Structures are given as C-alpha cells and as structure tokens.
Amino acid sequence: MTTLRIGLVLGGGGARGLAHFPVLEALDEMGVVPTAVAGASIGSIIGAGYCGELSGAEIREITTAIFRKRTDALGRMW
C-alpha cells in the first residue's frame, strides 16, 4: 500500500489570501493533513498559523476580527 503525501502551497497577493480560508476548511472537513506547507507573502502567514495547529475556521475568525475595523488594522500596522 502506498502512502499519499500532500503538500499545500499558498500564494501571495494581500486580500487574495482570503481565498485560502475555504480551502483550509475543506481540508479540515475531509481530514486531510498536508505533510508540507509553503507560502508566499500572506500565504506564508496563513500557512504558519495552519502549521501551528490552527484550523481553517480559526484562522478565518482571527483574520476577520483583526480586519473588521479598517482603522484599527491600519493603526496596528503603523
């Protein structure tokens, strides 16, 4: 029997990184655990959270809370 190993690559692009949430949530629902995760820019940040054992839903929740108020997010960046 062959063991299937899956790698996950997450792209960059600022707000486009939000498109990663449904993918992570789908992987969680299917019970698929990637053996390797790579990412660029926002994808690396999301990937780090995912490797840190946050679920896709938890990452979505945290990100939504941070960016809910735009002025708060801008204030944190400065």
PDB file of N, CA, C and O in Angstrom:
ATOM      1  N   MET A   1       0.836  -1.180   0.000  1.00  0.00           N
ATOM      2  CA  MET A   1       0.000   0.000   0.000  1.00  0.00           C
ATOM      3  C   MET A   1       0.882   1.245   0.000  1.00  0.00           C
ATOM      4  O   MET A   1       1.841   1.336   0.767  1.00  0.00           O
ATOM      5  N   THR A   2       0.555   2.193  -0.856  1.00  0.00           N
ATOM      6  CA  THR A   2       1.322   3.419  -0.976  1.00  0.00           C
ATOM      7  C   THR A   2       0.681   4.517  -0.129  1.00  0.00           C
ATOM      8  O   THR A   2      -0.535   4.708  -0.150  1.00  0.00           O
ATOM      9  N   THR A   3       1.509   5.221   0.601  1.00  0.00           N
ATOM     10  CA  THR A   3       1.024   6.341   1.392  1.00  0.00           C
ATOM     11  C   THR A   3       1.060   7.590   0.536  1.00  0.00           C
ATOM     12  O   THR A   3       2.082   7.912  -0.070  1.00  0.00           O
ATOM     13  N   LEU A   4      -0.053   8.288   0.491  1.00  0.00           N
ATOM     14  CA  LEU A   4      -0.150   9.519  -0.288  1.00  0.00           C
ATOM     15  C   LEU A   4       0.273  10.693   0.575  1.00  0.00           C
ATOM     16  O   LEU A   4      -0.271  10.918   1.656  1.00  0.00           O
ATOM     17  N   ARG A   5       1.254  11.437   0.078  1.00  0.00           N
ATOM     18  CA  ARG A   5       1.721  12.630   0.790  1.00  0.00           C
ATOM     19  C   ARG A   5       1.270  13.849   0.007  1.00  0.00           C
ATOM     20  O   ARG A   5       1.417  13.902  -1.214  1.00  0.00           O
ATOM     21  N   ILE A   6       0.727  14.815   0.704  1.00  0.00           N
ATOM     22  CA  ILE A   6       0.183  16.005   0.053  1.00  0.00           C
ATOM     23  C   ILE A   6       0.892  17.242   0.583  1.00  0.00           C
ATOM     24  O   ILE A   6       1.039  17.427   1.791  1.00  0.00           O
ATOM     25  N   GLY A   7       1.325  18.076  -0.341  1.00  0.00           N
ATOM     26  CA  GLY A   7       1.912  19.363   0.015  1.00  0.00           C
ATOM     27  C   GLY A   7       0.905  20.458  -0.296  1.00  0.00           C
ATOM     28  O   GLY A   7       0.139  20.347  -1.253  1.00  0.00           O
ATOM     29  N   LEU A   8       0.904  21.497   0.496  1.00  0.00           N
ATOM     30  CA  LEU A   8      -0.014  22.624   0.324  1.00  0.00           C
ATOM     31  C   LEU A   8       0.804  23.872   0.034  1.00  0.00           C
ATOM     32  O   LEU A   8       1.702  24.222   0.798  1.00  0.00           O
ATOM     33  N   VAL A   9       0.493  24.543  -1.071  1.00  0.00           N
ATOM     34  CA  VAL A   9       1.190  25.771  -1.435  1.00  0.00           C
ATOM     35  C   VAL A   9       0.167  26.907  -1.444  1.00  0.00           C
ATOM     36  O   VAL A   9      -0.845  26.838  -2.141  1.00  0.00           O
ATOM     37  N   LEU A  10       0.442  27.947  -0.665  1.00  0.00           N
ATOM     38  CA  LEU A  10      -0.458  29.092  -0.531  1.00  0.00           C
ATOM     39  C   LEU A  10       0.197  30.310  -1.170  1.00  0.00           C
ATOM     40  O   LEU A  10       1.349  30.629  -0.875  1.00  0.00           O
ATOM     41  N   GLY A  11      -0.523  30.975  -2.028  1.00  0.00           N
ATOM     42  CA  GLY A  11       0.021  32.107  -2.770  1.00  0.00           C
ATOM     43  C   GLY A  11      -0.087  33.420  -2.025  1.00  0.00           C
ATOM     44  O   GLY A  11      -0.721  33.518  -0.975  1.00  0.00           O
ATOM     45  N   GLY A  12       0.547  34.421  -2.597  1.00  0.00           N
ATOM     46  CA  GLY A  12       0.524  35.762  -2.035  1.00  0.00           C
ATOM     47  C   GLY A  12      -0.497  36.632  -2.743  1.00  0.00           C
ATOM     48  O   GLY A  12      -1.253  36.166  -3.595  1.00  0.00           O
ATOM     49  N   GLY A  13      -0.504  37.872  -2.385  1.00  0.00           N
ATOM     50  CA  GLY A  13      -1.387  38.811  -3.057  1.00  0.00           C
ATOM     51  C   GLY A  13      -2.338  39.535  -2.132  1.00  0.00           C
ATOM     52  O   GLY A  13      -3.441  39.892  -2.545  1.00  0.00           O
ATOM     53  N   GLY A  14      -1.946  39.762  -0.897  1.00  0.00           N
ATOM     54  CA  GLY A  14      -2.768  40.538   0.023  1.00  0.00           C
ATOM     55  C   GLY A  14      -4.148  39.953   0.235  1.00  0.00           C
ATOM     56  O   GLY A  14      -4.293  38.859   0.780  1.00  0.00           O
ATOM     57  N   ALA A  15      -5.163  40.689  -0.200  1.00  0.00           N
ATOM     58  CA  ALA A  15      -6.546  40.277   0.020  1.00  0.00           C
ATOM     59  C   ALA A  15      -6.869  38.961  -0.676  1.00  0.00           C
ATOM     60  O   ALA A  15      -7.785  38.254  -0.255  1.00  0.00           O
ATOM     61  N   ARG A  16      -6.144  38.621  -1.720  1.00  0.00           N
ATOM     62  CA  ARG A  16      -6.379  37.334  -2.387  1.00  0.00           C
ATOM     63  C   ARG A  16      -6.081  36.160  -1.456  1.00  0.00           C
ATOM     64  O   ARG A  16      -6.553  35.046  -1.681  1.00  0.00           O
ATOM     65  N   GLY A  17      -5.309  36.415  -0.429  1.00  0.00           N
ATOM     66  CA  GLY A  17      -5.021  35.373   0.550  1.00  0.00           C
ATOM     67  C   GLY A  17      -6.262  34.909   1.289  1.00  0.00           C
ATOM     68  O   GLY A  17      -6.281  33.811   1.845  1.00  0.00           O
ATOM     69  N   LEU A  18      -7.302  35.739   1.299  1.00  0.00           N
ATOM     70  CA  LEU A  18      -8.553  35.354   1.953  1.00  0.00           C
ATOM     71  C   LEU A  18      -9.196  34.160   1.249  1.00  0.00           C
ATOM     72  O   LEU A  18     -10.013  33.456   1.842  1.00  0.00           O
ATOM     73  N   ALA A  19      -8.833  33.935   0.005  1.00  0.00           N
ATOM     74  CA  ALA A  19      -9.363  32.793  -0.743  1.00  0.00           C
ATOM     75  C   ALA A  19      -8.823  31.470  -0.215  1.00  0.00           C
ATOM     76  O   ALA A  19      -9.327  30.409  -0.585  1.00  0.00           O
ATOM     77  N   HIS A  20      -7.814  31.515   0.636  1.00  0.00           N
ATOM     78  CA  HIS A  20      -7.256  30.289   1.192  1.00  0.00           C
ATOM     79  C   HIS A  20      -8.159  29.690   2.267  1.00  0.00           C
ATOM     80  O   HIS A  20      -8.102  28.484   2.506  1.00  0.00           O
ATOM     81  N   PHE A  21      -8.984  30.496   2.915  1.00  0.00           N
ATOM     82  CA  PHE A  21      -9.802  30.002   4.027  1.00  0.00           C
ATOM     83  C   PHE A  21     -10.703  28.837   3.632  1.00  0.00           C
ATOM     84  O   PHE A  21     -10.703  27.817   4.321  1.00  0.00           O
ATOM     85  N   PRO A  22     -11.477  28.950   2.541  1.00  0.00           N
ATOM     86  CA  PRO A  22     -12.335  27.812   2.177  1.00  0.00           C
ATOM     87  C   PRO A  22     -11.540  26.537   1.866  1.00  0.00           C
ATOM     88  O   PRO A  22     -12.007  25.431   2.139  1.00  0.00           O
ATOM     89  N   VAL A  23     -10.355  26.692   1.304  1.00  0.00           N
ATOM     90  CA  VAL A  23      -9.521  25.526   1.001  1.00  0.00           C
ATOM     91  C   VAL A  23      -9.085  24.849   2.293  1.00  0.00           C
ATOM     92  O   VAL A  23      -9.170  23.627   2.415  1.00  0.00           O
ATOM     93  N   LEU A  24      -8.619  25.634   3.255  1.00  0.00           N
ATOM     94  CA  LEU A  24      -8.190  25.074   4.537  1.00  0.00           C
ATOM     95  C   LEU A  24      -9.351  24.415   5.260  1.00  0.00           C
ATOM     96  O   LEU A  24      -9.200  23.342   5.846  1.00  0.00           O
ATOM     97  N   GLU A  25     -10.507  25.056   5.218  1.00  0.00           N
ATOM     98  CA  GLU A  25     -11.681  24.490   5.877  1.00  0.00           C
ATOM     99  C   GLU A  25     -12.103  23.175   5.215  1.00  0.00           C
ATOM    100  O   GLU A  25     -12.511  22.238   5.901  1.00  0.00           O
ATOM    101  N   ALA A  26     -12.006  23.104   3.887  1.00  0.00           N
ATOM    102  CA  ALA A  26     -12.341  21.864   3.170  1.00  0.00           C
ATOM    103  C   ALA A  26     -11.363  20.751   3.539  1.00  0.00           C
ATOM    104  O   ALA A  26     -11.775  19.610   3.747  1.00  0.00           O
ATOM    105  N   LEU A  27     -10.073  21.073   3.620  1.00  0.00           N
ATOM    106  CA  LEU A  27      -9.086  20.072   4.031  1.00  0.00           C
ATOM    107  C   LEU A  27      -9.398  19.566   5.438  1.00  0.00           C
ATOM    108  O   LEU A  27      -9.311  18.368   5.707  1.00  0.00           O
ATOM    109  N   ASP A  28      -9.760  20.481   6.328  1.00  0.00           N
ATOM    110  CA  ASP A  28     -10.105  20.094   7.701  1.00  0.00           C
ATOM    111  C   ASP A  28     -11.314  19.160   7.706  1.00  0.00           C
ATOM    112  O   ASP A  28     -11.309  18.148   8.406  1.00  0.00           O
ATOM    113  N   GLU A  29     -12.336  19.486   6.939  1.00  0.00           N
ATOM    114  CA  GLU A  29     -13.543  18.657   6.891  1.00  0.00           C
ATOM    115  C   GLU A  29     -13.259  17.260   6.356  1.00  0.00           C
ATOM    116  O   GLU A  29     -13.857  16.284   6.809  1.00  0.00           O
ATOM    117  N   MET A  30     -12.346  17.164   5.394  1.00  0.00           N
ATOM    118  CA  MET A  30     -12.004  15.866   4.808  1.00  0.00           C
ATOM    119  C   MET A  30     -10.980  15.098   5.645  1.00  0.00           C
ATOM    120  O   MET A  30     -10.717  13.923   5.386  1.00  0.00           O
ATOM    121  N   GLY A  31     -10.407  15.762   6.645  1.00  0.00           N
ATOM    122  CA  GLY A  31      -9.401  15.115   7.480  1.00  0.00           C
ATOM    123  C   GLY A  31      -8.052  14.979   6.800  1.00  0.00           C
ATOM    124  O   GLY A  31      -7.238  14.141   7.189  1.00  0.00           O
ATOM    125  N   VAL A  32      -7.809  15.806   5.777  1.00  0.00           N
ATOM    126  CA  VAL A  32      -6.539  15.773   5.050  1.00  0.00           C
ATOM    127  C   VAL A  32      -5.528  16.660   5.783  1.00  0.00           C
ATOM    128  O   VAL A  32      -5.781  17.837   6.038  1.00  0.00           O
ATOM    129  N   VAL A  33      -4.390  16.070   6.109  1.00  0.00           N
ATOM    130  CA  VAL A  33      -3.327  16.814   6.790  1.00  0.00           C
ATOM    131  C   VAL A  33      -2.122  16.854   5.861  1.00  0.00           C
ATOM    132  O   VAL A  33      -1.508  15.818   5.603  1.00  0.00           O
ATOM    133  N   PRO A  34      -1.772  18.041   5.351  1.00  0.00           N
ATOM    134  CA  PRO A  34      -0.605  18.132   4.462  1.00  0.00           C
ATOM    135  C   PRO A  34       0.679  17.774   5.199  1.00  0.00           C
ATOM    136  O   PRO A  34       0.831  18.046   6.390  1.00  0.00           O
ATOM    137  N   THR A  35       1.597  17.158   4.461  1.00  0.00           N
ATOM    138  CA  THR A  35       2.894  16.825   5.052  1.00  0.00           C
ATOM    139  C   THR A  35       3.881  17.980   4.923  1.00  0.00           C
ATOM    140  O   THR A  35       4.898  18.015   5.616  1.00  0.00           O
ATOM    141  N   ALA A  36       3.578  18.926   4.033  1.00  0.00           N
ATOM    142  CA  ALA A  36       4.426  20.105   3.852  1.00  0.00           C
ATOM    143  C   ALA A  36       3.534  21.288   3.482  1.00  0.00           C
ATOM    144  O   ALA A  36       2.551  21.135   2.758  1.00  0.00           O
ATOM    145  N   VAL A  37       3.888  22.463   3.986  1.00  0.00           N
ATOM    146  CA  VAL A  37       3.147  23.687   3.680  1.00  0.00           C
ATOM    147  C   VAL A  37       4.150  24.759   3.283  1.00  0.00           C
ATOM    148  O   VAL A  37       5.148  24.974   3.972  1.00  0.00           O
ATOM    149  N   ALA A  38       3.879  25.430   2.165  1.00  0.00           N
ATOM    150  CA  ALA A  38       4.730  26.533   1.709  1.00  0.00           C
ATOM    151  C   ALA A  38       3.821  27.686   1.333  1.00  0.00           C
ATOM    152  O   ALA A  38       2.667  27.479   0.959  1.00  0.00           O
ATOM    153  N   GLY A  39       4.336  28.892   1.430  1.00  0.00           N
ATOM    154  CA  GLY A  39       3.529  30.048   1.070  1.00  0.00           C
ATOM    155  C   GLY A  39       4.376  31.259   0.804  1.00  0.00           C
ATOM    156  O   GLY A  39       5.523  31.347   1.242  1.00  0.00           O
ATOM    157  N   ALA A  40       3.798  32.193   0.081  1.00  0.00           N
ATOM    158  CA  ALA A  40       4.461  33.463  -0.206  1.00  0.00           C
ATOM    159  C   ALA A  40       3.593  34.581   0.344  1.00  0.00           C
ATOM    160  O   ALA A  40       2.370  34.556   0.205  1.00  0.00           O
ATOM    161  N   SER A  41       4.226  35.557   0.966  1.00  0.00           N
ATOM    162  CA  SER A  41       3.539  36.738   1.466  1.00  0.00           C
ATOM    163  C   SER A  41       2.413  36.343   2.423  1.00  0.00           C
ATOM    164  O   SER A  41       2.666  35.683   3.431  1.00  0.00           O
ATOM    165  N   ILE A  42       1.190  36.733   2.123  1.00  0.00           N
ATOM    166  CA  ILE A  42       0.063  36.412   3.014  1.00  0.00           C
ATOM    167  C   ILE A  42      -0.104  34.902   3.152  1.00  0.00           C
ATOM    168  O   ILE A  42      -0.544  34.420   4.196  1.00  0.00           O
ATOM    169  N   GLY A  43       0.240  34.160   2.114  1.00  0.00           N
ATOM    170  CA  GLY A  43       0.158  32.704   2.177  1.00  0.00           C
ATOM    171  C   GLY A  43       1.095  32.108   3.213  1.00  0.00           C
ATOM    172  O   GLY A  43       0.782  31.086   3.824  1.00  0.00           O
ATOM    173  N   SER A  44       2.242  32.742   3.413  1.00  0.00           N
ATOM    174  CA  SER A  44       3.176  32.239   4.423  1.00  0.00           C
ATOM    175  C   SER A  44       2.650  32.513   5.830  1.00  0.00           C
ATOM    176  O   SER A  44       2.874  31.720   6.745  1.00  0.00           O
ATOM    177  N   ILE A  45       1.959  33.623   6.001  1.00  0.00           N
ATOM    178  CA  ILE A  45       1.385  33.946   7.316  1.00  0.00           C
ATOM    179  C   ILE A  45       0.254  32.969   7.638  1.00  0.00           C
ATOM    180  O   ILE A  45       0.182  32.432   8.744  1.00  0.00           O
ATOM    181  N   ILE A  46      -0.624  32.747   6.664  1.00  0.00           N
ATOM    182  CA  ILE A  46      -1.729  31.812   6.862  1.00  0.00           C
ATOM    183  C   ILE A  46      -1.177  30.394   7.054  1.00  0.00           C
ATOM    184  O   ILE A  46      -1.659  29.646   7.905  1.00  0.00           O
ATOM    185  N   GLY A  47      -0.177  30.037   6.269  1.00  0.00           N
ATOM    186  CA  GLY A  47       0.438  28.722   6.398  1.00  0.00           C
ATOM    187  C   GLY A  47       1.081  28.511   7.761  1.00  0.00           C
ATOM    188  O   GLY A  47       1.029  27.410   8.310  1.00  0.00           O
ATOM    189  N   ALA A  48       1.682  29.553   8.307  1.00  0.00           N
ATOM    190  CA  ALA A  48       2.295  29.444   9.636  1.00  0.00           C
ATOM    191  C   ALA A  48       1.233  29.163  10.690  1.00  0.00           C
ATOM    192  O   ALA A  48       1.442  28.345  11.587  1.00  0.00           O
ATOM    193  N   GLY A  49       0.104  29.834  10.582  1.00  0.00           N
ATOM    194  CA  GLY A  49      -0.998  29.569  11.517  1.00  0.00           C
ATOM    195  C   GLY A  49      -1.520  28.149  11.376  1.00  0.00           C
ATOM    196  O   GLY A  49      -1.823  27.485  12.367  1.00  0.00           O
ATOM    197  N   TYR A  50      -1.622  27.693  10.137  1.00  0.00           N
ATOM    198  CA  TYR A  50      -2.118  26.341   9.887  1.00  0.00           C
ATOM    199  C   TYR A  50      -1.142  25.296  10.418  1.00  0.00           C
ATOM    200  O   TYR A  50      -1.560  24.285  10.984  1.00  0.00           O
ATOM    201  N   CYS A  51       0.156  25.535  10.239  1.00  0.00           N
ATOM    202  CA  CYS A  51       1.168  24.620  10.784  1.00  0.00           C
ATOM    203  C   CYS A  51       1.216  24.689  12.309  1.00  0.00           C
ATOM    204  O   CYS A  51       1.639  23.742  12.972  1.00  0.00           O
ATOM    205  N   GLY A  52       0.779  25.819  12.851  1.00  0.00           N
ATOM    206  CA  GLY A  52       0.712  25.978  14.303  1.00  0.00           C
ATOM    207  C   GLY A  52      -0.541  25.359  14.893  1.00  0.00           C
ATOM    208  O   GLY A  52      -0.904  25.636  16.036  1.00  0.00           O
ATOM    209  N   GLU A  53      -1.199  24.517  14.103  1.00  0.00           N
ATOM    210  CA  GLU A  53      -2.367  23.741  14.509  1.00  0.00           C
ATOM    211  C   GLU A  53      -3.631  24.558  14.702  1.00  0.00           C
ATOM    212  O   GLU A  53      -4.522  24.149  15.445  1.00  0.00           O
ATOM    213  N   LEU A  54      -3.725  25.717  14.040  1.00  0.00           N
ATOM    214  CA  LEU A  54      -4.994  26.434  13.980  1.00  0.00           C
ATOM    215  C   LEU A  54      -5.792  25.825  12.832  1.00  0.00           C
ATOM    216  O   LEU A  54      -5.229  25.486  11.791  1.00  0.00           O
ATOM    217  N   SER A  55      -7.080  25.690  13.020  1.00  0.00           N
ATOM    218  CA  SER A  55      -7.919  25.175  11.939  1.00  0.00           C
ATOM    219  C   SER A  55      -8.196  26.289  10.937  1.00  0.00           C
ATOM    220  O   SER A  55      -7.964  27.465  11.220  1.00  0.00           O
ATOM    221  N   GLY A  56      -8.688  25.911   9.778  1.00  0.00           N
ATOM    222  CA  GLY A  56      -9.056  26.913   8.782  1.00  0.00           C
ATOM    223  C   GLY A  56     -10.102  27.879   9.315  1.00  0.00           C
ATOM    224  O   GLY A  56     -10.041  29.078   9.042  1.00  0.00           O
ATOM    225  N   ALA A  57     -11.061  27.360  10.075  1.00  0.00           N
ATOM    226  CA  ALA A  57     -12.113  28.202  10.659  1.00  0.00           C
ATOM    227  C   ALA A  57     -11.531  29.170  11.688  1.00  0.00           C
ATOM    228  O   ALA A  57     -11.956  30.323  11.764  1.00  0.00           O
ATOM    229  N   GLU A  58     -10.565  28.710  12.476  1.00  0.00           N
ATOM    230  CA  GLU A  58      -9.933  29.584  13.473  1.00  0.00           C
ATOM    231  C   GLU A  58      -9.132  30.687  12.797  1.00  0.00           C
ATOM    232  O   GLU A  58      -9.148  31.833  13.247  1.00  0.00           O
ATOM    233  N   ILE A  59      -8.439  30.355  11.732  1.00  0.00           N
ATOM    234  CA  ILE A  59      -7.663  31.370  11.013  1.00  0.00           C
ATOM    235  C   ILE A  59      -8.604  32.408  10.409  1.00  0.00           C
ATOM    236  O   ILE A  59      -8.325  33.606  10.459  1.00  0.00           O
ATOM    237  N   ARG A  60      -9.728  31.944   9.834  1.00  0.00           N
ATOM    238  CA  ARG A  60     -10.728  32.874   9.283  1.00  0.00           C
ATOM    239  C   ARG A  60     -11.255  33.799  10.382  1.00  0.00           C
ATOM    240  O   ARG A  60     -11.370  35.008  10.178  1.00  0.00           O
ATOM    241  N   GLU A  61     -11.570  33.234  11.532  1.00  0.00           N
ATOM    242  CA  GLU A  61     -12.123  34.010  12.644  1.00  0.00           C
ATOM    243  C   GLU A  61     -11.136  35.070  13.143  1.00  0.00           C
ATOM    244  O   GLU A  61     -11.517  36.218  13.372  1.00  0.00           O
ATOM    245  N   ILE A  62      -9.889  34.686  13.309  1.00  0.00           N
ATOM    246  CA  ILE A  62      -8.861  35.610  13.785  1.00  0.00           C
ATOM    247  C   ILE A  62      -8.654  36.742  12.779  1.00  0.00           C
ATOM    248  O   ILE A  62      -8.595  37.912  13.157  1.00  0.00           O
ATOM    249  N   THR A  63      -8.546  36.392  11.511  1.00  0.00           N
ATOM    250  CA  THR A  63      -8.321  37.391  10.464  1.00  0.00           C
ATOM    251  C   THR A  63      -9.497  38.345  10.351  1.00  0.00           C
ATOM    252  O   THR A  63      -9.314  39.553  10.204  1.00  0.00           O
ATOM    253  N   THR A  64     -10.699  37.802  10.419  1.00  0.00           N
ATOM    254  CA  THR A  64     -11.900  38.645  10.342  1.00  0.00           C
ATOM    255  C   THR A  64     -11.949  39.615  11.518  1.00  0.00           C
ATOM    256  O   THR A  64     -12.296  40.784  11.347  1.00  0.00           O
ATOM    257  N   ALA A  65     -11.605  39.135  12.707  1.00  0.00           N
ATOM    258  CA  ALA A  65     -11.608  40.000  13.887  1.00  0.00           C
ATOM    259  C   ALA A  65     -10.580  41.117  13.756  1.00  0.00           C
ATOM    260  O   ALA A  65     -10.845  42.255  14.143  1.00  0.00           O
ATOM    261  N   ILE A  66      -9.406  40.797  13.212  1.00  0.00           N
ATOM    262  CA  ILE A  66      -8.350  41.801  13.078  1.00  0.00           C
ATOM    263  C   ILE A  66      -8.740  42.874  12.066  1.00  0.00           C
ATOM    264  O   ILE A  66      -8.530  44.063  12.306  1.00  0.00           O
ATOM    265  N   PHE A  67      -9.303  42.458  10.939  1.00  0.00           N
ATOM    266  CA  PHE A  67      -9.588  43.402   9.865  1.00  0.00           C
ATOM    267  C   PHE A  67     -11.022  43.915   9.835  1.00  0.00           C
ATOM    268  O   PHE A  67     -11.420  44.606   8.896  1.00  0.00           O
ATOM    269  N   ARG A  68     -11.796  43.577  10.861  1.00  0.00           N
ATOM    270  CA  ARG A  68     -13.186  44.032  10.907  1.00  0.00           C
ATOM    271  C   ARG A  68     -13.260  45.561  10.842  1.00  0.00           C
ATOM    272  O   ARG A  68     -14.059  46.127  10.097  1.00  0.00           O
ATOM    273  N   LYS A  69     -12.430  46.198  11.618  1.00  0.00           N
ATOM    274  CA  LYS A  69     -12.380  47.656  11.601  1.00  0.00           C
ATOM    275  C   LYS A  69     -11.103  48.068  10.903  1.00  0.00           C
ATOM    276  O   LYS A  69      -9.999  47.860  11.407  1.00  0.00           O
ATOM    277  N   ARG A  70     -11.273  48.646   9.752  1.00  0.00           N
ATOM    278  CA  ARG A  70     -10.123  49.013   8.932  1.00  0.00           C
ATOM    279  C   ARG A  70      -9.155  49.969   9.635  1.00  0.00           C
ATOM    280  O   ARG A  70      -7.938  49.825   9.524  1.00  0.00           O
ATOM    281  N   THR A  71      -9.702  50.930  10.348  1.00  0.00           N
ATOM    282  CA  THR A  71      -8.839  51.905  11.014  1.00  0.00           C
ATOM    283  C   THR A  71      -7.999  51.245  12.106  1.00  0.00           C
ATOM    284  O   THR A  71      -6.849  51.625  12.326  1.00  0.00           O
ATOM    285  N   ASP A  72      -8.574  50.262  12.783  1.00  0.00           N
ATOM    286  CA  ASP A  72      -7.797  49.548  13.807  1.00  0.00           C
ATOM    287  C   ASP A  72      -6.643  48.794  13.163  1.00  0.00           C
ATOM    288  O   ASP A  72      -5.529  48.786  13.687  1.00  0.00           O
ATOM    289  N   ALA A  73      -6.912  48.159  12.025  1.00  0.00           N
ATOM    290  CA  ALA A  73      -5.859  47.414  11.317  1.00  0.00           C
ATOM    291  C   ALA A  73      -4.756  48.352  10.856  1.00  0.00           C
ATOM    292  O   ALA A  73      -3.576  48.036  11.001  1.00  0.00           O
ATOM    293  N   LEU A  74      -5.125  49.502  10.304  1.00  0.00           N
ATOM    294  CA  LEU A  74      -4.115  50.466   9.866  1.00  0.00           C
ATOM    295  C   LEU A  74      -3.307  50.989  11.041  1.00  0.00           C
ATOM    296  O   LEU A  74      -2.095  51.177  10.932  1.00  0.00           O
ATOM    297  N   GLY A  75      -3.975  51.223  12.165  1.00  0.00           N
ATOM    298  CA  GLY A  75      -3.275  51.671  13.358  1.00  0.00           C
ATOM    299  C   GLY A  75      -2.265  50.667  13.854  1.00  0.00           C
ATOM    300  O   GLY A  75      -1.193  51.042  14.328  1.00  0.00           O
ATOM    301  N   ARG A  76      -2.600  49.375  13.749  1.00  0.00           N
ATOM    302  CA  ARG A  76      -1.674  48.321  14.182  1.00  0.00           C
ATOM    303  C   ARG A  76      -0.458  48.250  13.264  1.00  0.00           C
ATOM    304  O   ARG A  76       0.657  47.975  13.707  1.00  0.00           O
ATOM    305  N   MET A  77      -0.692  48.503  11.981  1.00  0.00           N
ATOM    306  CA  MET A  77       0.442  48.447  11.040  1.00  0.00           C
ATOM    307  C   MET A  77       1.418  49.580  11.274  1.00  0.00           C
ATOM    308  O   MET A  77       2.620  49.406  11.075  1.00  0.00           O
ATOM    309  N   TRP A  78       0.930  50.737  11.691  1.00  0.00           N
ATOM    310  CA  TRP A  78       1.809  51.875  11.941  1.00  0.00           C
ATOM    311  C   TRP A  78       2.415  51.752  13.305  1.00  0.00           C
ATOM    312  O   TRP A  78       3.193  52.613  13.714  1.00  0.00           O
TER     313      TRP A  78
END
